[in-house]
C-alpha cells in the first residue's frame, strides 16, 4: 500500500509534478514544433518556367473546376439578361430598364465579387508556391463584396494612371486609357498586396524596381495577358454582331478562364519579384 500512496503524493497531492514529469514535458514541448513543422506538407518545387508551366491549363485543374464553373454561370446569366435588355426588351424603353436593371445588377455584382475573391485566393496561394488551390472562398456574399470593392478600388487607381498617360500625351482616345490602365494594374495590385506590411507608396517601390532586372518576365506577362484579353474581346464583339444569343454561352466561360489565368500570372510574377529581391539581398 506504500507505493500507491507515494504516487498520489507526487502527482495528485498538490505538490506539483515530479522531476521526471517535468523532464518529459520539456522534452515534448521541444519536439512538438519540430514534429509540426516536419508534418506540414511543404510547397512543391518552383516550376522551371513560372510564366508558362501550369498557367493556361490552370482553370481546368480538378480543384479549380468548381470556381471556374461558378464564375462562368454567373457571367452567362448576366450576359443573357443584357442581350435580352438590348434586344427584344429595348422596345419597352425605360420600363425594361426598371424591370431588368435590378436582376442584372445583382447577378453582375455577385459574379464580379465572387470572381474577385477567387482571384485573390489564386494570387496568394500561387505566390506561396502552391500549384493547385485547395482553399477557395466560402459561399458568403459579404466576403465576396469586400473582395469586389477592393478590386474596384485598385482598378480605379490603375485607371488614374491611364488617365495621366492620356493627359501627358494629349491624346484622348479610349484605347490609350485602356492600355495605360492594363499596364498599371499589375503594379498597383502587387503593391497593394504588399501593403499589408508597409505603407502603399513604399510597398509599390519594389515592384517598380523589378521592371529592369525582370524585364523579360514582365514583357512575357504583358504579352500573355494582352493576347488573352484581346482574344476574348474580339470573339465577344464578333459573336454579338453575328449571333448575340449564343455569345454569352461561350464568352462567359472564356472570360472566367481569362480571369483565373490572369490571377495565376500575377501570383507567379509576385514570386519572381520576391526571389529577385532575396537574391539581391544575399549579394
C-alpha positions in Angstrom: 0.0 0.0 0.0 3.0 2.3 0.4 3.8 2.6 -3.4 0.3 3.9 -4.4 0.5 6.4 -1.5 3.8 7.8 -2.8 2.4 8.1 -6.3 -0.5 10.1 -5.1 1.8 12.4 -3.1 4.0 13.1 -6.2 1.2 13.7 -8.7 -2.2 14.4 -7.1 -1.5 15.9 -3.7 -1.0 19.4 -5.0 2.8 19.4 -4.5 3.5 19.9 -8.3 4.8 17.5 -10.9 7.8 15.3 -10.2 11.2 15.9 -11.8 10.6 13.0 -14.2 7.3 14.5 -15.3 8.9 17.9 -15.8 11.7 16.4 -18.0 9.1 14.6 -20.1 7.0 17.7 -20.5 10.0 19.8 -21.5 11.1 17.2 -24.0 7.6 17.1 -25.5 7.5 20.9 -25.8 10.9 20.9 -27.6 9.9 18.2 -30.0 6.3 19.4 -30.8 7.3 22.4 -33.0 9.8 20.2 -34.9 7.1 17.5 -35.4 4.5 20.0 -36.6 7.0 21.6 -39.0 8.1 18.3 -40.4 4.5 17.0 -40.7 3.3 20.0 -42.6 3.3 19.4 -46.4 6.0 21.7 -48.0 5.0 23.5 -51.2 6.1 21.9 -54.4 9.4 23.0 -56.0 9.1 26.1 -58.2 8.3 25.4 -61.9 11.1 25.8 -64.4 9.0 28.2 -66.5 6.9 30.1 -63.9 5.1 32.2 -66.5 4.1 29.2 -68.6 4.0 26.0 -66.5 0.6 25.3 -65.1 -0.8 28.6 -66.3 -3.1 28.1 -69.3 -4.3 24.7 -68.0 -5.0 26.1 -64.5 -8.7 26.8 -64.9 -9.3 23.2 -65.7 -7.5 21.7 -62.8 -9.8 19.4 -60.8 -9.7 21.8 -57.8 -10.3 24.8 -60.0 -13.3 23.4 -62.0 -15.8 24.4 -59.3 -14.9 28.1 -59.1 -14.5 28.3 -62.9 -18.0 26.9 -63.5 -19.4 29.2 -60.8 -17.9 32.3 -62.4 -19.0 31.0 -65.8 -22.6 30.5 -64.8 -22.8 34.0 -63.3 -21.3 35.5 -66.5 -23.7 33.6 -68.7 -26.8 34.6 -66.7 -25.6 38.3 -66.7 -24.8 38.2 -70.4 -28.2 36.7 -71.4 -30.0 39.3 -69.4 -28.0 42.1 -71.0 -28.7 40.6 -74.5 -32.4 40.5 -73.7 -32.3 44.1 -72.4 -30.6 45.4 -75.6 -32.6 43.2 -77.9 -36.3 42.3 -77.5 -36.8 44.4 -74.4 -35.4 47.5 -76.0 -38.8 48.3 -77.4 -40.2 48.7 -73.8 -37.9 51.6 -73.2 -37.4 52.7 -69.6 -39.8 50.0 -68.3 -37.4 47.4 -69.5 -34.5 49.0 -67.6 -36.7 49.2 -64.4 -37.6 45.5 -64.7 -34.3 44.0 -65.8 -32.0 46.5 -64.2 -32.1 45.1 -60.6 -31.6 41.4 -61.6 -28.8 42.4 -64.0 -27.1 44.5 -61.2 -27.4 41.7 -58.6 -26.2 39.0 -60.9 -23.3 41.1 -62.2 -22.3 42.3 -58.7 -22.3 38.8 -57.2 -20.4 37.3 -60.2 -17.8 40.1 -60.1 -17.4 39.8 -56.4 -17.0 36.1 -56.4 -14.5 36.2 -59.3 -12.5 38.9 -57.3 -12.5 36.7 -54.2 -11.3 33.7 -56.2 -8.7 35.8 -58.0 -7.2 37.0 -54.7 -7.1 33.4 -53.4 -5.3 32.3 -56.6 -2.8 35.1 -56.3 -2.0 34.4 -52.7 -1.7 30.6 -53.0 0.3 30.9 -56.2 2.7 33.4 -54.6 3.4 31.0 -51.8 4.3 28.3 -54.2 1.2 26.1 -54.5 0.3 24.7 -57.9 -3.3 23.6 -57.0 -5.6 25.7 -54.8 -7.3 23.8 -52.0 -8.9 26.7 -50.2 -11.5 28.7 -52.1 -13.9 31.5 -50.9 -16.8 30.3 -48.9 -20.4 30.8 -50.1 -20.6 34.1 -48.2 -21.6 37.0 -50.4 -20.5 39.5 -47.8 -16.9 38.3 -48.1 -17.2 38.4 -51.9 -18.5 42.0 -51.6 -15.4 43.1 -49.7 -13.1 41.5 -52.4 -15.1 43.1 -55.2 -14.9 46.5 -53.6 -11.2 46.1 -53.1 -10.7 45.1 -56.7 -12.7 48.1 -57.9 -10.6 50.4 -55.9 -7.5 49.0 -57.4 -8.9 49.3 -60.9 -9.7 52.9 -60.3 -6.2 53.6 -59.1 -4.8 51.9 -62.3 -7.4 54.0 -64.3 -5.9 57.1 -62.8 -2.5 56.1 -64.2 -4.1 55.5 -67.6 -5.8 58.9 -67.4 -2.5 60.5 -66.5 -1.0 58.9 -69.6 -3.7 60.4 -71.7 -3.1 63.9 -70.3 0.7 63.7 -70.7 0.4 62.5 -74.3 -2.5 64.9 -75.0 -4.4 62.0 -76.6 -8.0 61.3 -75.6 -8.6 58.0 -77.4 -10.1 55.3 -75.1 -7.6 52.8 -76.4 -4.8 54.7 -74.7 -6.8 54.9 -71.4 -7.4 51.1 -71.5 -3.8 50.3 -72.4 -2.5 52.5 -69.5 -4.9 51.0 -67.1 -4.0 47.5 -68.0 -0.2 48.3 -67.8 -0.5 49.9 -64.4 -2.9 47.4 -62.9 -0.5 44.6 -62.0 1.9 47.1 -60.4 -0.9 48.6 -58.3 -2.2 45.1 -57.4 1.1 43.7 -56.3 1.9 46.9 -54.4 -1.5 46.8 -52.6 -0.9 43.1 -51.6 2.5 44.0 -50.2 1.0 47.0 -48.4 -0.2 44.7 -45.6 3.3 45.2 -44.1 4.1 48.6 -45.4 2.6 51.9 -46.5 1.3 51.6 -50.1 3.7 54.1 -51.8 6.6 52.3 -50.1 5.3 48.9 -51.0 5.0 49.7 -54.6 8.6 50.7 -55.0 10.0 47.1 -55.0 7.5 46.3 -57.8 8.8 49.2 -59.9 12.4 48.3 -59.2 11.8 44.8 -60.6 10.9 46.2 -64.0 14.6 46.4 -65.1 16.1 43.1 -63.7 12.9 41.1 -64.6 12.3 42.8 -67.9 11.7 39.6 -69.8 9.3 38.3 -67.2 7.3 41.5 -67.2 7.3 41.5 -71.0 6.0 37.9 -71.1 3.3 38.8 -68.6 2.1 41.7 -70.7 2.2 39.7 -73.9 0.2 36.8 -72.5 -2.4 38.9 -70.8 -2.8 41.2 -73.8 -3.4 38.2 -76.1 -5.9 36.7 -73.7 -7.9 39.9 -73.2 -7.7 40.9 -76.8 -8.8 37.4 -77.9 -11.8 37.4 -75.6 -12.8 40.9 -76.8 -12.6 40.0 -80.5 -14.6 36.8 -80.0 -17.2 38.6 -78.0 -17.7 41.5 -80.3 -17.8 39.2 -83.3 -20.4 37.0 -81.6 -22.6 40.0 -80.6 -22.6 41.1 -84.2 -23.5 37.7 -85.7 -25.3 35.6 -83.0 -25.9 37.6 -79.8 -28.0 35.0 -78.1 -25.2 32.4 -78.4 -22.4 34.7 -77.4 -22.8 34.6 -73.6 -22.7 30.8 -73.7 -19.1 30.8 -74.7 -18.0 34.3 -73.9 -18.7 33.8 -70.2 -16.7 30.6 -69.7 -13.8 32.1 -71.7 -13.8 35.3 -69.6 -13.9 33.2 -66.4 -10.8 31.3 -67.6 -9.1 34.6 -68.5 -9.7 36.0 -65.0 -8.2 32.8 -63.3 -5.2 32.7 -65.7 -4.6 36.4 -65.1 -4.6 35.9 -61.3 -2.3 32.9 -61.8 0.2 35.1 -63.8 0.1 37.8 -61.2 0.9 35.3 -58.4 3.8 33.9 -60.4 5.0 37.4 -61.2 5.0 38.2 -57.4 7.0 35.1 -56.8 9.6 36.1 -59.3 9.9 39.5 -57.7 10.3 38.0 -54.3 13.1 35.7 -55.4 14.8 38.5 -57.2 14.8 40.6 -54.0 16.1 37.7 -52.0 19.0 37.1 -54.4 19.8 40.8 -54.4 19.8 40.9 -50.5 22.1 37.8 -50.4 24.7 39.6 -52.5 
